[in-house]
Amino acid sequence: MNPFRYGQVVSKGDFCSRPLLLKQLMTFAESGQNVFLQGERRIGKTSLIHEAVRKLSGYKLLYIDLLEVKTIDDLCRRMITSIVRMEQKAAFQKKLLSSLAHLRPSLSIDPVTGFPTVSFDSRIGMKPDTIEGILDLIAELGGKRKLVVAFDEFQDVLNIRESDRALALLRSRIQFQNNITYFFAGSVRNQMNGIFTDPSSPFFKSAASLEVGPIDGKTFVPFLKKKFASGERKISIGIVGEAIGMAGNIPGDVQELCACIFDATSSGESVTGEHLAVGLNMIFARERKAYEATLISITGLQLRCLVALSETDSVKVLSSEFLEKTGIRTASSVQAALKRLVKLKIIYRHKGTYRLANPFFGSWLIWNGF
């Protein structure tokens, strides 16, 4: 069995320990301090939150995923569904459905996941004020147990047309729920900073900040070597380091590459550079259609910027060297191309630089000679 796990929440033996971050989150939860966590997608924020709460005796986690949320109705439905999945006591579910009777709710079991799910009359849309009622239900849950509420990809609330109203309503109730700790995780830094550090935002200075970055090599390398060893594969520190670099030091991507390398080897084998190439090509084969769809969605100038970003880590964007690499004459054209690529979520800004959201896409571009 392949020992590497990616693209899902991991815990216990599959979770690479982050002692300092775990201790900080657990301390925040116990003291009732709300926190906003920042870090790139697949960096491990969600697993970190789940593991921190799992380690806290007597605590329960209400996890609400807001990825690509678009409307108030969608926001409310996701919050309600998460509550139903966490609190499965019949009495509470009956009360919840009763409080939402005007939406004509119905409760059922998802045949695929086995989780309870709630549906509503599609002709009736939920209004902003519904948020307050849902948060009141969460407050009731928090009065019965130690509760941590985690909003994942919280910055996507800004996608909602009435986002200012939604944020104001969320804040109006959360600020009085002193017996509940709220974790707000996000992967788009400028938007998360805007929500929590802009004086005009309802959430201004409402939560402590916690940075979730790459896992320290002194911890991650032995963890990965142990995983390979559990499947009777040998891998050197140098090869592990190469794999981490190829995956942009993003834990989820590192584990995906390692999973492919594991599948490319047999019990008793030692992993070589050739196996790294085979593993990378396995990822290319899986993701080729997505890469091609991305190419269709961008212009030639944007592609040249992507290739230039893929080929170097040190050259400053908008420098004469970067312009030379792209073959684009003006810095303004490069700026416009990068801005569009950020909007398409193909790249993101990090500490004054630009990075590809998917490091393997950059490798694929270089591999195919773009």
Buried (B, 14 or more C-beta within 10 A) or exposed (E): EEBBBBEEBBEEEBBBEBEEBBEBBBEBBEEBBBBBBBBBBBBBBBBBBBBBBEBBEEBBBBBBBBEEBEBBBBBBBBBBBBBBBBBEEEEBBEBBBEBBEEBEBEBEEEEEEEEBBBEBEEEEBBEBEBBEBBBEBBBEBBEEEBBBBBBBBBBBBBBBEBBBBBBBBBBEBBEEBEEBBBBBBBBBBEBBBBBBEEEEBBBBEBBBEBEBBBBEBEEBBEBBBEBBEEBEBEBEEEBBBBBBEBBBBBBBBBBBBBBBBBBBBEEEBEBBEEBBBBBBBBBBEEBEEEBEEBBEEBEEBBBBBBBBBBEEEEBEBEEEEBBEBBEBEEBEBBEBBBEBBBEEEBBBBEEEBBBBBBBBBBBBBEBEEE
